[in-house]
Amino acid sequence: MATRKPRPKKCPDCKGAGETAETVRVGSARKSRETTDRQAALCLTCFGSGHAPTA
């Protein structure tokens, strides 16, 4: 009799999508300002897998 593997939990930061939206900044480091634009970025908690990290 085969048993099912438990499904991994979704990442709490990206909600299982694997990526997050970051605000775009322009200008030099000293005078940088945020724009209203958003850019997709890889989720650093799950490294894009969408699964919650274990341990």
N, CA and C of each residue as an Amber inpcrd file, in Angstrom:
protein
   165
   0.8320000  -1.1730000   0.0000000   0.0000000   0.0000000   0.0000000
   0.8840000   1.2460000   0.0000000   0.6790000   2.0910000  -0.9490000
   1.4860000   3.3010000  -1.0870000   0.9020000   4.4200000  -0.2370000
   1.7860000   5.1560000   0.3900000   1.3380000   6.3070000   1.1730000
   1.7690000   7.5740000   0.4580000   0.9770000   8.5960000   0.5830000
   1.2830000   9.8770000  -0.0490000   2.3120000  10.6430000   0.7590000
   3.1290000  11.3880000   0.0220000   4.0690000  12.2830000   0.6870000
   3.2970000  13.5140000   1.1240000   3.6090000  14.0660000   2.2800000
   2.9220000  15.2980000   2.6890000   3.3620000  16.4560000   1.7930000
   2.4160000  17.3200000   1.4580000   2.7450000  18.4800000   0.6350000
   3.5690000  19.4750000   1.4370000   4.5920000  20.0500000   0.8120000
   5.3640000  21.0690000   1.5370000   4.5300000  22.3170000   1.7480000
   4.7750000  23.0010000   2.8480000   4.0520000  24.2350000   3.1480000
   4.5440000  25.3520000   2.2420000   3.6560000  26.3100000   1.9700000
   4.0180000  27.4550000   1.1430000   4.9120000  28.4030000   1.9280000
   5.7770000  29.0800000   1.2190000   6.6720000  30.0610000   1.8190000
   5.8330000  31.2240000   2.3630000   6.0760000  31.6500000   3.5950000
   5.2710000  32.7370000   4.1640000   5.5680000  34.1030000   3.5400000
   6.7540000  34.2970000   2.9960000   7.1090000  35.6040000   2.4440000
   6.5380000  35.8410000   1.0500000   6.6260000  34.8320000   0.1740000
   6.1490000  35.0110000  -1.2020000   4.8110000  34.3190000  -1.4410000
   4.2790000  33.6640000  -0.4220000   2.9870000  32.9640000  -0.4930000
   2.9790000  31.8830000  -1.5760000   4.1190000  31.2300000  -1.7690000
   4.2220000  30.1140000  -2.7030000   4.5170000  30.4960000  -4.1370000
   4.6780000  31.7730000  -4.4310000   4.9170000  32.2100000  -5.8110000
   6.3900000  32.0630000  -6.2180000   7.3060000  32.1480000  -5.2590000
   8.7250000  32.0480000  -5.5770000   9.3860000  33.3730000  -5.8890000
   8.5890000  34.4200000  -5.9960000   9.1820000  35.7370000  -6.2410000
   8.3930000  36.8140000  -5.5150000   9.0540000  37.9210000  -5.2820000
   8.4420000  39.0580000  -4.6050000   8.6040000  40.2860000  -5.4850000
   7.9140000  41.3520000  -5.1590000   8.0260000  42.6060000  -5.8990000
   8.8440000  43.5890000  -5.0690000   9.8250000  44.1890000  -5.7040000
  10.6930000  45.1600000  -5.0520000  10.4780000  46.5290000  -5.6750000
  10.6110000  47.5700000  -4.8840000  10.4940000  48.9380000  -5.3720000
  11.7560000  49.3070000  -6.1370000  11.5980000  49.9690000  -7.2690000
  12.7300000  50.4000000  -8.0770000  13.2700000  51.6950000  -7.5040000
  14.5850000  51.7630000  -7.3360000  15.2510000  52.9710000  -6.8530000
  16.1210000  53.5260000  -7.9660000  16.1670000  54.8370000  -8.0810000
  16.9900000  55.4910000  -9.1030000  17.8780000  56.5330000  -8.4510000
  18.9810000  56.8330000  -9.1070000  19.8990000  57.8370000  -8.5880000
  21.1050000  57.2050000  -7.9260000  22.0360000  58.0440000  -7.5110000
  23.2330000  57.5470000  -6.8460000  22.8710000  57.0580000  -5.4430000
  23.7720000  56.3760000  -4.8210000  23.5070000  55.7940000  -3.4980000
  23.1510000  56.8580000  -2.4660000  23.7660000  58.0120000  -2.5690000
  23.5250000  59.0620000  -1.5890000  22.1900000  59.7520000  -1.7910000
  21.7720000  59.9200000  -3.0400000  20.5430000  60.6490000  -3.3430000
  19.4770000  59.7610000  -3.9670000  19.5160000  58.4750000  -3.6990000
  18.5620000  57.5830000  -4.3660000  17.1340000  57.8930000  -3.9210000
  16.2230000  57.7070000  -4.8530000  14.8170000  57.9180000  -4.5380000
  14.0190000  56.7470000  -5.0920000  12.9200000  56.4520000  -4.4430000
  12.0570000  55.3570000  -4.8610000  11.0670000  55.8470000  -5.9060000
  10.7930000  55.0170000  -6.8850000   9.7870000  55.3340000  -7.8910000
   8.5300000  54.5330000  -7.5740000   7.4950000  54.7400000  -8.3450000
   6.2550000  53.9800000  -8.1410000   6.3020000  52.6400000  -8.8710000
   7.3850000  52.3850000  -9.6070000   7.5190000  51.1380000 -10.3550000
   7.9210000  49.9880000  -9.4410000   7.5300000  48.7680000  -9.8420000
   7.8730000  47.5670000  -9.0790000   8.5900000  46.5940000 -10.0120000
   9.5010000  45.8020000  -9.4570000  10.2870000  44.8490000 -10.2290000
  10.2180000  43.4990000  -9.5380000  10.0570000  42.4270000 -10.3040000
  10.0130000  41.0790000  -9.7360000  11.4100000  40.6840000  -9.2730000
  11.4790000  40.0360000  -8.1140000  12.7540000  39.5890000  -7.5690000
  12.5780000  38.1890000  -6.9860000  13.6100000  37.4030000  -7.0070000
  13.6040000  36.0640000  -6.4570000  13.4250000  36.1320000  -4.9390000
  12.5610000  35.3100000  -4.3950000  12.3370000  35.2800000  -2.9480000
  13.5830000  34.7210000  -2.2690000  14.1420000  35.4570000  -1.3330000
  15.3670000  35.0280000  -0.6660000  15.1130000  34.0200000   0.4560000
  13.8780000  33.8860000   0.8830000  13.5640000  32.9230000   1.9330000
  13.5450000  31.5020000   1.3790000  12.9120000  31.3140000   0.2260000
  12.7810000  29.9600000  -0.3410000  13.6340000  29.7850000  -1.6010000
  14.3610000  30.8030000  -2.0340000  15.1950000  30.7820000  -3.2390000
  14.4090000  30.3890000  -4.4840000  13.1720000  30.8600000  -4.5720000
  12.3630000  30.6670000  -5.7590000  11.5820000  29.3740000  -5.8440000
  11.6940000  28.4960000  -4.8400000  10.9890000  27.2150000  -4.9100000
   9.5080000  27.3620000  -4.5260000   9.1880000  28.3390000  -3.6900000
   7.8250000  28.5310000  -3.2360000   7.4750000  27.7070000  -2.0140000
   8.3990000  26.8850000  -1.5540000   8.1580000  26.0260000  -0.3900000
   8.8130000  26.6370000   0.8470000   8.1680000  26.4540000   1.9840000
   8.6990000  26.9930000   3.2380000  10.0140000  26.2950000   3.5760000
  10.9930000  27.0470000   4.0620000  12.2630000  26.4260000   4.4400000
  12.0840000  25.5010000   5.6340000  12.8500000  24.4450000   5.6650000
  12.7840000  23.5140000   6.7920000  13.9830000  23.7260000   7.6860000
  13.7590000  23.5850000   8.9520000  14.7670000  23.7360000  10.0100000
  15.5070000  24.9680000   9.8870000
